[in-house]
Amino acid sequence: MHFSLGMLFDPIFKGNKQLMMVFITTALVILLISCINFTNLFVSTSFFRAKAIGTKKAHGAQKFELACELHFETACYVIIAKKPAA
């Protein structure tokens, strides 16, 4: 698919550039809203996470263990968010 006029009897499909820009803009707005939603959920649980991290540090947890747990928790949020509704 391309947007130029080209030849008269060109077998390649011609795309509508304005419609494509509407789709791209819609996708970017949805992506922006989902990023804001994820950040909001992540920040709202940060107080509980800070308390848990302080407790784990007091019990001798290493930085690597805490970082792995943070990445695992974030991955769980993403997987749950991507799961389709039943």
Phi and psi restraints in degrees (range 20) as a CNS / XPLOR table:
assign (resid 1 and name C) (resid 2 and name N)
       (resid 2 and name CA) (resid 2 and name C) 1.0 -143.4 20.0 2
assign (resid 2 and name N) (resid 2 and name CA)
       (resid 2 and name C) (resid 3 and name N) 1.0 169.5 20.0 2
assign (resid 2 and name C) (resid 3 and name N)
       (resid 3 and name CA) (resid 3 and name C) 1.0 -104.4 20.0 2
assign (resid 3 and name N) (resid 3 and name CA)
       (resid 3 and name C) (resid 4 and name N) 1.0 -11.1 20.0 2
assign (resid 3 and name C) (resid 4 and name N)
       (resid 4 and name CA) (resid 4 and name C) 1.0 -77.6 20.0 2
assign (resid 4 and name N) (resid 4 and name CA)
       (resid 4 and name C) (resid 5 and name N) 1.0 160.4 20.0 2
assign (resid 4 and name C) (resid 5 and name N)
       (resid 5 and name CA) (resid 5 and name C) 1.0 -73.5 20.0 2
assign (resid 5 and name N) (resid 5 and name CA)
       (resid 5 and name C) (resid 6 and name N) 1.0 -39.1 20.0 2
assign (resid 5 and name C) (resid 6 and name N)
       (resid 6 and name CA) (resid 6 and name C) 1.0 61.5 20.0 2
assign (resid 6 and name N) (resid 6 and name CA)
       (resid 6 and name C) (resid 7 and name N) 1.0 -148.7 20.0 2
assign (resid 6 and name C) (resid 7 and name N)
       (resid 7 and name CA) (resid 7 and name C) 1.0 -84.6 20.0 2
assign (resid 7 and name N) (resid 7 and name CA)
       (resid 7 and name C) (resid 8 and name N) 1.0 164.1 20.0 2
assign (resid 7 and name C) (resid 8 and name N)
       (resid 8 and name CA) (resid 8 and name C) 1.0 -67.5 20.0 2
assign (resid 8 and name N) (resid 8 and name CA)
       (resid 8 and name C) (resid 9 and name N) 1.0 -44.3 20.0 2
assign (resid 8 and name C) (resid 9 and name N)
       (resid 9 and name CA) (resid 9 and name C) 1.0 -108.7 20.0 2
assign (resid 9 and name N) (resid 9 and name CA)
       (resid 9 and name C) (resid 10 and name N) 1.0 39.9 20.0 2
assign (resid 9 and name C) (resid 10 and name N)
       (resid 10 and name CA) (resid 10 and name C) 1.0 -73.9 20.0 2
assign (resid 10 and name N) (resid 10 and name CA)
       (resid 10 and name C) (resid 11 and name N) 1.0 127.2 20.0 2
assign (resid 10 and name C) (resid 11 and name N)
       (resid 11 and name CA) (resid 11 and name C) 1.0 -75.4 20.0 2
assign (resid 11 and name N) (resid 11 and name CA)
       (resid 11 and name C) (resid 12 and name N) 1.0 -6.3 20.0 2
assign (resid 11 and name C) (resid 12 and name N)
       (resid 12 and name CA) (resid 12 and name C) 1.0 -81.2 20.0 2
assign (resid 12 and name N) (resid 12 and name CA)
       (resid 12 and name C) (resid 13 and name N) 1.0 138.4 20.0 2
assign (resid 12 and name C) (resid 13 and name N)
       (resid 13 and name CA) (resid 13 and name C) 1.0 -67.3 20.0 2
assign (resid 13 and name N) (resid 13 and name CA)
       (resid 13 and name C) (resid 14 and name N) 1.0 140.2 20.0 2
assign (resid 13 and name C) (resid 14 and name N)
       (resid 14 and name CA) (resid 14 and name C) 1.0 -98.2 20.0 2
assign (resid 14 and name N) (resid 14 and name CA)
       (resid 14 and name C) (resid 15 and name N) 1.0 134.9 20.0 2
assign (resid 14 and name C) (resid 15 and name N)
       (resid 15 and name CA) (resid 15 and name C) 1.0 -96.5 20.0 2
assign (resid 15 and name N) (resid 15 and name CA)
       (resid 15 and name C) (resid 16 and name N) 1.0 156.8 20.0 2
assign (resid 15 and name C) (resid 16 and name N)
       (resid 16 and name CA) (resid 16 and name C) 1.0 -94.0 20.0 2
assign (resid 16 and name N) (resid 16 and name CA)
       (resid 16 and name C) (resid 17 and name N) 1.0 110.1 20.0 2
assign (resid 16 and name C) (resid 17 and name N)
       (resid 17 and name CA) (resid 17 and name C) 1.0 -65.1 20.0 2
assign (resid 17 and name N) (resid 17 and name CA)
       (resid 17 and name C) (resid 18 and name N) 1.0 -37.9 20.0 2
assign (resid 17 and name C) (resid 18 and name N)
       (resid 18 and name CA) (resid 18 and name C) 1.0 -66.5 20.0 2
assign (resid 18 and name N) (resid 18 and name CA)
       (resid 18 and name C) (resid 19 and name N) 1.0 -41.8 20.0 2
assign (resid 18 and name C) (resid 19 and name N)
       (resid 19 and name CA) (resid 19 and name C) 1.0 -65.4 20.0 2
assign (resid 19 and name N) (resid 19 and name CA)
       (resid 19 and name C) (resid 20 and name N) 1.0 -38.3 20.0 2
assign (resid 19 and name C) (resid 20 and name N)
       (resid 20 and name CA) (resid 20 and name C) 1.0 -64.2 20.0 2
assign (resid 20 and name N) (resid 20 and name CA)
       (resid 20 and name C) (resid 21 and name N) 1.0 -38.9 20.0 2
assign (resid 20 and name C) (resid 21 and name N)
       (resid 21 and name CA) (resid 21 and name C) 1.0 -67.5 20.0 2
assign (resid 21 and name N) (resid 21 and name CA)
       (resid 21 and name C) (resid 22 and name N) 1.0 -34.9 20.0 2
assign (resid 21 and name C) (resid 22 and name N)
       (resid 22 and name CA) (resid 22 and name C) 1.0 -64.4 20.0 2
assign (resid 22 and name N) (resid 22 and name CA)
       (resid 22 and name C) (resid 23 and name N) 1.0 -44.2 20.0 2
assign (resid 22 and name C) (resid 23 and name N)
       (resid 23 and name CA) (resid 23 and name C) 1.0 -62.9 20.0 2
assign (resid 23 and name N) (resid 23 and name CA)
       (resid 23 and name C) (resid 24 and name N) 1.0 -43.0 20.0 2
assign (resid 23 and name C) (resid 24 and name N)
       (resid 24 and name CA) (resid 24 and name C) 1.0 -65.1 20.0 2
assign (resid 24 and name N) (resid 24 and name CA)
       (resid 24 and name C) (resid 25 and name N) 1.0 -42.8 20.0 2
assign (resid 24 and name C) (resid 25 and name N)
       (resid 25 and name CA) (resid 25 and name C) 1.0 -63.6 20.0 2
assign (resid 25 and name N) (resid 25 and name CA)
       (resid 25 and name C) (resid 26 and name N) 1.0 -42.2 20.0 2
assign (resid 25 and name C) (resid 26 and name N)
       (resid 26 and name CA) (resid 26 and name C) 1.0 -62.0 20.0 2
assign (resid 26 and name N) (resid 26 and name CA)
       (resid 26 and name C) (resid 27 and name N) 1.0 -43.6 20.0 2
assign (resid 26 and name C) (resid 27 and name N)
       (resid 27 and name CA) (resid 27 and name C) 1.0 -62.9 20.0 2
assign (resid 27 and name N) (resid 27 and name CA)
       (resid 27 and name C) (resid 28 and name N) 1.0 -40.6 20.0 2
assign (resid 27 and name C) (resid 28 and name N)
       (resid 28 and name CA) (resid 28 and name C) 1.0 -67.8 20.0 2
assign (resid 28 and name N) (resid 28 and name CA)
       (resid 28 and name C) (resid 29 and name N) 1.0 -36.9 20.0 2
assign (resid 28 and name C) (resid 29 and name N)
       (resid 29 and name CA) (resid 29 and name C) 1.0 -66.4 20.0 2
assign (resid 29 and name N) (resid 29 and name CA)
       (resid 29 and name C) (resid 30 and name N) 1.0 -43.2 20.0 2
assign (resid 29 and name C) (resid 30 and name N)
       (resid 30 and name CA) (resid 30 and name C) 1.0 -62.9 20.0 2
assign (resid 30 and name N) (resid 30 and name CA)
       (resid 30 and name C) (resid 31 and name N) 1.0 -41.4 20.0 2
assign (resid 30 and name C) (resid 31 and name N)
       (resid 31 and name CA) (resid 31 and name C) 1.0 -63.6 20.0 2
assign (resid 31 and name N) (resid 31 and name CA)
       (resid 31 and name C) (resid 32 and name N) 1.0 -41.0 20.0 2
assign (resid 31 and name C) (resid 32 and name N)
       (resid 32 and name CA) (resid 32 and name C) 1.0 -64.1 20.0 2
assign (resid 32 and name N) (resid 32 and name CA)
       (resid 32 and name C) (resid 33 and name N) 1.0 -43.8 20.0 2
assign (resid 32 and name C) (resid 33 and name N)
       (resid 33 and name CA) (resid 33 and name C) 1.0 -63.5 20.0 2
assign (resid 33 and name N) (resid 33 and name CA)
       (resid 33 and name C) (resid 34 and name N) 1.0 -40.9 20.0 2
assign (resid 33 and name C) (resid 34 and name N)
       (resid 34 and name CA) (resid 34 and name C) 1.0 -68.0 20.0 2
assign (resid 34 and name N) (resid 34 and name CA)
       (resid 34 and name C) (resid 35 and name N) 1.0 -35.0 20.0 2
assign (resid 34 and name C) (resid 35 and name N)
       (resid 35 and name CA) (resid 35 and name C) 1.0 -66.4 20.0 2
assign (resid 35 and name N) (resid 35 and name CA)
       (resid 35 and name C) (resid 36 and name N) 1.0 -41.1 20.0 2
assign (resid 35 and name C) (resid 36 and name N)
       (resid 36 and name CA) (resid 36 and name C) 1.0 -64.6 20.0 2
assign (resid 36 and name N) (resid 36 and name CA)
       (resid 36 and name C) (resid 37 and name N) 1.0 -41.4 20.0 2
assign (resid 36 and name C) (resid 37 and name N)
       (resid 37 and name CA) (resid 37 and name C) 1.0 -63.0 20.0 2
assign (resid 37 and name N) (resid 37 and name CA)
       (resid 37 and name C) (resid 38 and name N) 1.0 -44.8 20.0 2
assign (resid 37 and name C) (resid 38 and name N)
       (resid 38 and name CA) (resid 38 and name C) 1.0 -62.1 20.0 2
assign (resid 38 and name N) (resid 38 and name CA)
       (resid 38 and name C) (resid 39 and name N) 1.0 -43.8 20.0 2
assign (resid 38 and name C) (resid 39 and name N)
       (resid 39 and name CA) (resid 39 and name C) 1.0 -62.8 20.0 2
assign (resid 39 and name N) (resid 39 and name CA)
       (resid 39 and name C) (resid 40 and name N) 1.0 -41.0 20.0 2
assign (resid 39 and name C) (resid 40 and name N)
       (resid 40 and name CA) (resid 40 and name C) 1.0 -62.5 20.0 2
assign (resid 40 and name N) (resid 40 and name CA)
       (resid 40 and name C) (resid 41 and name N) 1.0 -45.7 20.0 2
assign (resid 40 and name C) (resid 41 and name N)
       (resid 41 and name CA) (resid 41 and name C) 1.0 -64.9 20.0 2
assign (resid 41 and name N) (resid 41 and name CA)
       (resid 41 and name C) (resid 42 and name N) 1.0 -38.7 20.0 2
assign (resid 41 and name C) (resid 42 and name N)
       (resid 42 and name CA) (resid 42 and name C) 1.0 -67.8 20.0 2
assign (resid 42 and name N) (resid 42 and name CA)
       (resid 42 and name C) (resid 43 and name N) 1.0 -42.0 20.0 2
assign (resid 42 and name C) (resid 43 and name N)
       (resid 43 and name CA) (resid 43 and name C) 1.0 -70.7 20.0 2
assign (resid 43 and name N) (resid 43 and name CA)
       (resid 43 and name C) (resid 44 and name N) 1.0 -36.0 20.0 2
assign (resid 43 and name C) (resid 44 and name N)
       (resid 44 and name CA) (resid 44 and name C) 1.0 -66.6 20.0 2
assign (resid 44 and name N) (resid 44 and name CA)
       (resid 44 and name C) (resid 45 and name N) 1.0 -26.6 20.0 2
assign (resid 44 and name C) (resid 45 and name N)
       (resid 45 and name CA) (resid 45 and name C) 1.0 -95.8 20.0 2
assign (resid 45 and name N) (resid 45 and name CA)
       (resid 45 and name C) (resid 46 and name N) 1.0 1.7 20.0 2
assign (resid 45 and name C) (resid 46 and name N)
       (resid 46 and name CA) (resid 46 and name C) 1.0 -67.7 20.0 2
assign (resid 46 and name N) (resid 46 and name CA)
       (resid 46 and name C) (resid 47 and name N) 1.0 -29.7 20.0 2
assign (resid 46 and name C) (resid 47 and name N)
       (resid 47 and name CA) (resid 47 and name C) 1.0 -67.0 20.0 2
assign (resid 47 and name N) (resid 47 and name CA)
       (resid 47 and name C) (resid 48 and name N) 1.0 -40.9 20.0 2
assign (resid 47 and name C) (resid 48 and name N)
       (resid 48 and name CA) (resid 48 and name C) 1.0 -67.0 20.0 2
assign (resid 48 and name N) (resid 48 and name CA)
       (resid 48 and name C) (resid 49 and name N) 1.0 -38.6 20.0 2
assign (resid 48 and name C) (resid 49 and name N)
       (resid 49 and name CA) (resid 49 and name C) 1.0 -66.1 20.0 2
assign (resid 49 and name N) (resid 49 and name CA)
       (resid 49 and name C) (resid 50 and name N) 1.0 -39.0 20.0 2
assign (resid 49 and name C) (resid 50 and name N)
       (resid 50 and name CA) (resid 50 and name C) 1.0 -63.5 20.0 2
assign (resid 50 and name N) (resid 50 and name CA)
       (resid 50 and name C) (resid 51 and name N) 1.0 -39.6 20.0 2
assign (resid 50 and name C) (resid 51 and name N)
       (resid 51 and name CA) (resid 51 and name C) 1.0 -65.2 20.0 2
assign (resid 51 and name N) (resid 51 and name CA)
       (resid 51 and name C) (resid 52 and name N) 1.0 -43.0 20.0 2
assign (resid 51 and name C) (resid 52 and name N)
       (resid 52 and name CA) (resid 52 and name C) 1.0 -66.6 20.0 2
assign (resid 52 and name N) (resid 52 and name CA)
       (resid 52 and name C) (resid 53 and name N) 1.0 -38.6 20.0 2
assign (resid 52 and name C) (resid 53 and name N)
       (resid 53 and name CA) (resid 53 and name C) 1.0 -66.4 20.0 2
assign (resid 53 and name N) (resid 53 and name CA)
       (resid 53 and name C) (resid 54 and name N) 1.0 -40.9 20.0 2
assign (resid 53 and name C) (resid 54 and name N)
       (resid 54 and name CA) (resid 54 and name C) 1.0 -60.8 20.0 2
assign (resid 54 and name N) (resid 54 and name CA)
       (resid 54 and name C) (resid 55 and name N) 1.0 -40.6 20.0 2
assign (resid 54 and name C) (resid 55 and name N)
       (resid 55 and name CA) (resid 55 and name C) 1.0 -65.7 20.0 2
assign (resid 55 and name N) (resid 55 and name CA)
       (resid 55 and name C) (resid 56 and name N) 1.0 -42.8 20.0 2
assign (resid 55 and name C) (resid 56 and name N)
       (resid 56 and name CA) (resid 56 and name C) 1.0 -67.2 20.0 2
assign (resid 56 and name N) (resid 56 and name CA)
       (resid 56 and name C) (resid 57 and name N) 1.0 -37.1 20.0 2
assign (resid 56 and name C) (resid 57 and name N)
       (resid 57 and name CA) (resid 57 and name C) 1.0 -64.3 20.0 2
assign (resid 57 and name N) (resid 57 and name CA)
       (resid 57 and name C) (resid 58 and name N) 1.0 -38.7 20.0 2
assign (resid 57 and name C) (resid 58 and name N)
       (resid 58 and name CA) (resid 58 and name C) 1.0 -65.4 20.0 2
assign (resid 58 and name N) (resid 58 and name CA)
       (resid 58 and name C) (resid 59 and name N) 1.0 -27.5 20.0 2
assign (resid 58 and name C) (resid 59 and name N)
       (resid 59 and name CA) (resid 59 and name C) 1.0 -91.0 20.0 2
assign (resid 59 and name N) (resid 59 and name CA)
       (resid 59 and name C) (resid 60 and name N) 1.0 3.5 20.0 2
assign (resid 59 and name C) (resid 60 and name N)
       (resid 60 and name CA) (resid 60 and name C) 1.0 97.1 20.0 2
assign (resid 60 and name N) (resid 60 and name CA)
       (resid 60 and name C) (resid 61 and name N) 1.0 23.1 20.0 2
assign (resid 60 and name C) (resid 61 and name N)
       (resid 61 and name CA) (resid 61 and name C) 1.0 -71.1 20.0 2
assign (resid 61 and name N) (resid 61 and name CA)
       (resid 61 and name C) (resid 62 and name N) 1.0 146.3 20.0 2
assign (resid 61 and name C) (resid 62 and name N)
       (resid 62 and name CA) (resid 62 and name C) 1.0 -90.2 20.0 2
assign (resid 62 and name N) (resid 62 and name CA)
       (resid 62 and name C) (resid 63 and name N) 1.0 163.4 20.0 2
assign (resid 62 and name C) (resid 63 and name N)
       (resid 63 and name CA) (resid 63 and name C) 1.0 -60.4 20.0 2
assign (resid 63 and name N) (resid 63 and name CA)
       (resid 63 and name C) (resid 64 and name N) 1.0 -39.7 20.0 2
assign (resid 63 and name C) (resid 64 and name N)
       (resid 64 and name CA) (resid 64 and name C) 1.0 -62.3 20.0 2
assign (resid 64 and name N) (resid 64 and name CA)
       (resid 64 and name C) (resid 65 and name N) 1.0 -42.2 20.0 2
assign (resid 64 and name C) (resid 65 and name N)
       (resid 65 and name CA) (resid 65 and name C) 1.0 -63.8 20.0 2
assign (resid 65 and name N) (resid 65 and name CA)
       (resid 65 and name C) (resid 66 and name N) 1.0 -42.0 20.0 2
assign (resid 65 and name C) (resid 66 and name N)
       (resid 66 and name CA) (resid 66 and name C) 1.0 -66.6 20.0 2
assign (resid 66 and name N) (resid 66 and name CA)
       (resid 66 and name C) (resid 67 and name N) 1.0 -40.1 20.0 2
assign (resid 66 and name C) (resid 67 and name N)
       (resid 67 and name CA) (resid 67 and name C) 1.0 -65.5 20.0 2
assign (resid 67 and name N) (resid 67 and name CA)
       (resid 67 and name C) (resid 68 and name N) 1.0 -41.4 20.0 2
assign (resid 67 and name C) (resid 68 and name N)
       (resid 68 and name CA) (resid 68 and name C) 1.0 -62.4 20.0 2
assign (resid 68 and name N) (resid 68 and name CA)
       (resid 68 and name C) (resid 69 and name N) 1.0 -41.3 20.0 2
assign (resid 68 and name C) (resid 69 and name N)
       (resid 69 and name CA) (resid 69 and name C) 1.0 -64.6 20.0 2
assign (resid 69 and name N) (resid 69 and name CA)
       (resid 69 and name C) (resid 70 and name N) 1.0 -40.6 20.0 2
assign (resid 69 and name C) (resid 70 and name N)
       (resid 70 and name CA) (resid 70 and name C) 1.0 -62.7 20.0 2
assign (resid 70 and name N) (resid 70 and name CA)
       (resid 70 and name C) (resid 71 and name N) 1.0 -44.3 20.0 2
assign (resid 70 and name C) (resid 71 and name N)
       (resid 71 and name CA) (resid 71 and name C) 1.0 -65.6 20.0 2
assign (resid 71 and name N) (resid 71 and name CA)
       (resid 71 and name C) (resid 72 and name N) 1.0 -38.9 20.0 2
assign (resid 71 and name C) (resid 72 and name N)
       (resid 72 and name CA) (resid 72 and name C) 1.0 -65.1 20.0 2
assign (resid 72 and name N) (resid 72 and name CA)
       (resid 72 and name C) (resid 73 and name N) 1.0 -42.8 20.0 2
assign (resid 72 and name C) (resid 73 and name N)
       (resid 73 and name CA) (resid 73 and name C) 1.0 -63.8 20.0 2
assign (resid 73 and name N) (resid 73 and name CA)
       (resid 73 and name C) (resid 74 and name N) 1.0 -41.7 20.0 2
assign (resid 73 and name C) (resid 74 and name N)
       (resid 74 and name CA) (resid 74 and name C) 1.0 -64.1 20.0 2
assign (resid 74 and name N) (resid 74 and name CA)
       (resid 74 and name C) (resid 75 and name N) 1.0 -41.8 20.0 2
assign (resid 74 and name C) (resid 75 and name N)
       (resid 75 and name CA) (resid 75 and name C) 1.0 -62.7 20.0 2
assign (resid 75 and name N) (resid 75 and name CA)
       (resid 75 and name C) (resid 76 and name N) 1.0 -38.3 20.0 2
assign (resid 75 and name C) (resid 76 and name N)
       (resid 76 and name CA) (resid 76 and name C) 1.0 -64.1 20.0 2
assign (resid 76 and name N) (resid 76 and name CA)
       (resid 76 and name C) (resid 77 and name N) 1.0 -42.0 20.0 2
assign (resid 76 and name C) (resid 77 and name N)
       (resid 77 and name CA) (resid 77 and name C) 1.0 -58.7 20.0 2
assign (resid 77 and name N) (resid 77 and name CA)
       (resid 77 and name C) (resid 78 and name N) 1.0 -44.9 20.0 2
assign (resid 77 and name C) (resid 78 and name N)
       (resid 78 and name CA) (resid 78 and name C) 1.0 -66.1 20.0 2
assign (resid 78 and name N) (resid 78 and name CA)
       (resid 78 and name C) (resid 79 and name N) 1.0 -42.7 20.0 2
assign (resid 78 and name C) (resid 79 and name N)
       (resid 79 and name CA) (resid 79 and name C) 1.0 -64.9 20.0 2
assign (resid 79 and name N) (resid 79 and name CA)
       (resid 79 and name C) (resid 80 and name N) 1.0 -42.2 20.0 2
assign (resid 79 and name C) (resid 80 and name N)
       (resid 80 and name CA) (resid 80 and name C) 1.0 -65.8 20.0 2
assign (resid 80 and name N) (resid 80 and name CA)
       (resid 80 and name C) (resid 81 and name N) 1.0 -38.7 20.0 2
assign (resid 80 and name C) (resid 81 and name N)
       (resid 81 and name CA) (resid 81 and name C) 1.0 -67.2 20.0 2
assign (resid 81 and name N) (resid 81 and name CA)
       (resid 81 and name C) (resid 82 and name N) 1.0 -31.8 20.0 2
assign (resid 81 and name C) (resid 82 and name N)
       (resid 82 and name CA) (resid 82 and name C) 1.0 -83.0 20.0 2
assign (resid 82 and name N) (resid 82 and name CA)
       (resid 82 and name C) (resid 83 and name N) 1.0 -15.0 20.0 2
assign (resid 82 and name C) (resid 83 and name N)
       (resid 83 and name CA) (resid 83 and name C) 1.0 -66.2 20.0 2
assign (resid 83 and name N) (resid 83 and name CA)
       (resid 83 and name C) (resid 84 and name N) 1.0 127.6 20.0 2
assign (resid 83 and name C) (resid 84 and name N)
       (resid 84 and name CA) (resid 84 and name C) 1.0 -70.7 20.0 2
assign (resid 84 and name N) (resid 84 and name CA)
       (resid 84 and name C) (resid 85 and name N) 1.0 149.0 20.0 2
assign (resid 84 and name C) (resid 85 and name N)
       (resid 85 and name CA) (resid 85 and name C) 1.0 -71.2 20.0 2
assign (resid 85 and name N) (resid 85 and name CA)
       (resid 85 and name C) (resid 86 and name N) 1.0 145.2 20.0 2
